[in-house]
Amino acid sequence: MNGPAASTSPGAANDPSGAAARAAPLMSIGEVLAQLRVEFPDVTISKLRFLEAEGLVEPQRTPAGYRKFSWDDVARLRFVLTAQRDQYLPLRVIRDQLAEWDSSGAGPGRQRPNLVAVGPGGEVPGREVAESAESPEVRLGRAELISRSGVDESTLAELERLGVLVADPPGWYDADALIIARAVAGLAAYGLEPRHLRAYRTAADREVGLFAQLVAPLARQSDPAARARAAETARELVALSQQLHAALVRVGLRSTLGR
């Protein structure tokens, strides 16, 4: 029992979060990105800078102005990204939650996360490599899309004819195409055919036109922070639209369900 424990100072024992956190090595923004991309493959340096600009994380700065992140900073970023991905929470709600935790001294995480060995291509040894269905970098051929989604060739051709699903030149399908195809396959199990889904495409086009008016002024700016804000605004608009649509459908079905 004598050894490492004997070298621990009384201050560190009484303040494990403060003293230990200050003594822990700090990370550059590139190192933080490598940590987060294991779980969030879409995150970028621009995204991290945007979250900093929004006050969700406050990394230290070196005399030369370089950002230095602690493990607490990484925990906050992981919480923000998880809340956005899994709960579709807007940043203002996430910011309020973080403020409450800060005032109470709790926080989303006060421990150094488990380290994961990552290969040069971002792969995790011992873990099956599987591209996220939500990653925009997914590129599938026609045969692979059919295999992974469960739709057949005739259904895929009909979806393309109706404009419900569109391939990227020269014939690749991205993550959203996979999501659409899987949803169509699921609806088909209940008897819905591609021709019934044209209304979804029409409604989506109307929303695109409406939302584009809100994000286009930011997206056209050369400032990376403005473009990051445009992407974040678009993400929140999509999430809110999904919530609204689901709620309206539930309300509409209540009479049918006898509720």
C-alpha positions as CSV (number, residue, x, y, z in Angstrom):
1,M,0.0,0.0,0.0
2,N,3.0,2.3,0.2
3,G,4.3,3.2,-3.3
4,P,2.4,5.4,-5.7
5,A,-0.3,6.2,-3.1
6,A,2.3,7.7,-0.8
7,S,3.4,10.3,-3.4
8,T,-0.1,11.7,-3.7
9,S,-0.2,15.2,-2.2
10,P,-2.9,16.2,0.3
11,G,-4.3,18.8,-2.1
12,A,-4.7,16.3,-4.9
13,A,-6.5,13.9,-2.5
14,N,-8.9,16.7,-1.3
15,D,-9.5,18.0,-4.8
16,P,-9.2,15.1,-7.3
17,S,-11.0,16.9,-10.1
18,G,-9.2,20.3,-9.9
19,A,-5.6,19.4,-9.1
20,A,-5.6,16.2,-11.2
21,A,-7.2,18.0,-14.1
22,R,-4.7,20.8,-14.0
23,A,-1.8,18.3,-13.9
24,A,-3.1,16.1,-16.8
25,P,-1.5,16.7,-20.2
26,L,-3.4,19.0,-22.5
27,M,-4.3,18.1,-26.1
28,S,-4.2,20.0,-29.4
29,I,-7.4,20.4,-31.4
30,G,-6.0,17.7,-33.8
31,E,-5.6,15.3,-31.0
32,V,-9.1,16.0,-29.7
33,L,-10.4,15.4,-33.2
34,A,-8.7,12.0,-33.3
35,Q,-10.3,11.1,-30.0
36,L,-13.8,12.1,-31.0
37,R,-13.8,10.7,-34.5
38,V,-13.8,7.2,-33.2
39,E,-17.4,7.8,-32.1
40,F,-18.3,10.7,-34.3
41,P,-16.8,10.2,-37.7
42,D,-18.4,13.4,-39.1
43,V,-16.9,15.8,-36.7
44,T,-14.4,18.3,-38.1
45,I,-12.0,21.0,-36.8
46,S,-14.4,23.6,-38.0
47,K,-17.1,22.0,-36.0
48,L,-15.0,22.1,-32.8
49,R,-14.1,25.7,-33.4
50,F,-17.8,26.5,-33.9
51,L,-18.7,24.8,-30.6
52,E,-16.0,26.9,-28.9
53,A,-17.3,30.1,-30.5
54,E,-20.8,29.2,-29.1
55,G,-19.4,29.0,-25.6
56,L,-19.9,25.2,-25.1
57,V,-16.2,24.6,-24.4
58,E,-13.4,26.9,-23.4
59,P,-10.0,25.4,-24.1
60,Q,-6.9,27.0,-22.7
61,R,-4.6,29.1,-25.0
62,T,-0.9,29.0,-25.2
63,P,1.0,32.4,-25.5
64,A,1.1,31.8,-29.2
65,G,-2.7,31.4,-29.3
66,Y,-2.9,27.6,-29.9
67,R,-5.8,25.8,-28.3
68,K,-5.1,23.3,-25.6
69,F,-7.9,21.0,-24.4
70,S,-8.3,19.1,-21.2
71,W,-10.1,15.7,-20.7
72,D,-13.0,17.7,-19.2
73,D,-13.2,19.7,-22.4
74,V,-13.3,16.4,-24.4
75,A,-16.0,15.1,-22.1
76,R,-18.1,18.3,-22.7
77,L,-17.6,18.0,-26.5
78,R,-18.6,14.3,-26.4
79,F,-21.7,15.2,-24.4
80,V,-22.6,18.0,-26.9
81,L,-22.1,15.7,-30.0
82,T,-24.1,12.9,-28.4
83,A,-27.0,15.1,-27.4
84,Q,-27.1,16.5,-31.0
85,R,-26.9,13.0,-32.6
86,D,-29.1,11.0,-30.3
87,Q,-31.6,13.5,-28.9
88,Y,-31.6,16.2,-31.7
89,L,-31.2,18.9,-29.0
90,P,-30.6,22.4,-30.2
91,L,-27.4,24.1,-28.9
92,R,-29.3,26.5,-26.7
93,V,-30.8,23.6,-24.7
94,I,-27.4,21.9,-24.5
95,R,-25.8,25.1,-23.4
96,D,-28.4,25.5,-20.6
97,Q,-27.8,22.0,-19.4
98,L,-24.0,22.5,-19.3
99,A,-24.5,25.8,-17.4
100,E,-26.6,24.0,-14.8
101,W,-24.0,21.3,-14.4
102,D,-21.2,23.9,-14.1
103,S,-23.1,25.7,-11.4
104,S,-23.6,22.5,-9.4
105,G,-20.1,21.3,-10.0
106,A,-21.2,18.1,-11.6
107,G,-20.6,18.4,-15.3
108,P,-21.1,15.8,-18.1
109,G,-17.9,14.0,-17.2
110,R,-15.1,14.5,-14.8
111,Q,-13.0,11.4,-15.5
112,R,-10.5,10.7,-18.2
113,P,-12.1,8.5,-20.7
114,N,-10.8,5.1,-21.6
115,L,-8.2,5.2,-24.2
116,V,-8.8,3.4,-27.5
117,A,-6.0,2.3,-29.8
118,V,-6.7,3.7,-33.2
119,G,-5.0,2.6,-36.4
120,P,-3.6,5.0,-39.0
121,G,-6.9,4.9,-41.0
122,G,-9.0,5.5,-37.9
123,E,-9.9,1.8,-37.5
124,V,-10.2,0.4,-34.0
125,P,-8.4,-3.0,-33.6
126,G,-10.7,-5.8,-32.5
127,R,-13.8,-3.9,-33.5
128,E,-15.7,-4.7,-36.7
129,V,-15.2,-1.9,-39.2
130,A,-18.7,-0.6,-40.2
131,E,-19.4,2.7,-41.8
132,S,-22.0,4.7,-40.1
133,A,-25.3,4.9,-42.0
134,E,-25.3,8.6,-41.1
135,S,-21.8,9.4,-42.4
136,P,-21.8,11.5,-45.5
137,E,-18.6,9.8,-46.7
138,V,-20.5,6.5,-47.3
139,R,-20.3,5.6,-51.0
140,L,-22.2,2.6,-52.2
141,G,-22.7,1.0,-55.6
142,R,-26.1,-0.1,-56.8
143,A,-25.7,-3.7,-55.9
144,E,-24.4,-2.9,-52.4
145,L,-27.3,-0.4,-51.8
146,I,-29.8,-3.1,-52.7
147,S,-28.0,-5.6,-50.5
148,R,-27.7,-3.4,-47.4
149,S,-31.2,-1.8,-47.7
150,G,-33.4,-4.7,-48.5
151,V,-35.1,-3.1,-51.6
152,D,-35.1,-5.0,-54.9
153,E,-33.9,-3.7,-58.3
154,S,-37.4,-2.9,-59.5
155,T,-38.2,-0.9,-56.4
156,L,-35.0,1.0,-56.6
157,A,-35.6,1.9,-60.2
158,E,-39.1,3.1,-59.3
159,L,-37.8,5.2,-56.5
160,E,-35.4,6.9,-58.9
161,R,-38.1,7.4,-61.5
162,L,-40.3,9.2,-58.9
163,G,-37.4,11.3,-57.7
164,V,-37.6,9.8,-54.1
165,L,-34.0,8.6,-54.3
166,V,-31.3,10.1,-56.5
167,A,-27.8,8.8,-57.2
168,D,-24.7,11.0,-57.2
169,P,-22.7,11.0,-60.4
170,P,-21.4,8.7,-61.7
171,G,-23.8,6.4,-60.0
172,W,-22.8,6.3,-56.3
173,Y,-25.3,6.3,-53.4
174,D,-24.6,8.2,-50.2
175,A,-25.6,7.6,-46.6
176,D,-29.0,9.4,-47.0
177,A,-29.8,7.2,-50.0
178,L,-29.2,4.2,-47.8
179,I,-31.5,5.6,-45.1
180,I,-34.2,6.3,-47.7
181,A,-33.9,2.9,-49.2
182,R,-34.1,1.2,-45.8
183,A,-37.1,3.2,-44.8
184,V,-38.9,2.3,-48.1
185,A,-38.1,-1.4,-47.4
186,G,-39.6,-1.1,-44.0
187,L,-42.8,0.7,-45.3
188,A,-43.1,-1.9,-48.0
189,A,-43.5,-4.6,-45.4
190,Y,-46.7,-2.8,-44.4
191,G,-47.9,-2.7,-48.0
192,L,-46.8,0.8,-49.0
193,E,-45.5,1.1,-52.5
194,P,-43.0,3.6,-54.0
195,R,-45.9,5.5,-55.7
196,H,-47.3,6.2,-52.3
197,L,-44.1,8.0,-51.3
198,R,-44.0,10.7,-53.9
199,A,-45.7,13.1,-51.5
200,Y,-42.7,12.8,-49.2
201,R,-40.4,14.0,-51.9
202,T,-42.8,16.9,-52.7
203,A,-43.0,17.9,-49.0
204,A,-39.2,17.6,-48.6
205,D,-38.6,19.9,-51.6
206,R,-40.9,22.5,-50.0
207,E,-39.0,22.4,-46.8
208,V,-35.7,22.6,-48.6
209,G,-36.8,25.8,-50.3
210,L,-38.0,27.3,-47.0
211,F,-34.9,26.3,-45.0
212,A,-32.5,27.3,-47.8
213,Q,-33.7,30.9,-47.4
214,L,-32.5,30.8,-43.8
215,V,-29.1,29.1,-44.2
216,A,-28.0,30.4,-47.6
217,P,-26.8,33.9,-46.4
218,L,-24.5,32.2,-43.9
219,A,-23.4,29.4,-46.3
220,R,-22.3,32.0,-48.9
221,Q,-19.9,33.7,-46.6
222,S,-16.2,33.0,-46.8
223,D,-15.8,32.9,-43.0
224,P,-15.4,29.2,-41.9
225,A,-17.3,30.1,-38.7
226,A,-20.3,31.4,-40.7
227,R,-20.3,28.2,-42.8
228,A,-20.2,26.1,-39.7
229,R,-23.1,28.0,-38.2
230,A,-25.0,27.4,-41.5
231,A,-24.4,23.7,-41.2
232,E,-25.5,23.7,-37.5
233,T,-28.6,25.7,-38.4
234,A,-29.5,23.3,-41.1
235,R,-29.0,20.4,-38.7
236,E,-31.3,21.9,-36.1
237,L,-33.9,22.8,-38.7
238,V,-34.0,19.2,-39.9
239,A,-34.3,17.9,-36.4
240,L,-37.1,20.2,-35.5
241,S,-38.9,19.3,-38.8
242,Q,-38.6,15.6,-38.0
243,Q,-40.1,16.2,-34.5
244,L,-43.0,18.3,-36.0
245,H,-43.8,15.8,-38.7
246,A,-43.8,12.9,-36.2
247,A,-46.0,14.8,-33.8
248,L,-48.5,15.8,-36.5
249,V,-48.8,12.2,-37.7
250,R,-49.4,11.0,-34.2
251,V,-52.1,13.6,-33.6
252,G,-53.7,12.7,-36.9
253,L,-53.8,9.0,-36.0
254,R,-55.3,9.4,-32.6
255,S,-58.9,9.2,-33.8
256,T,-58.1,6.1,-35.8
257,L,-56.5,4.5,-32.8
258,G,-59.5,5.5,-30.6
259,R,-57.4,7.7,-28.3
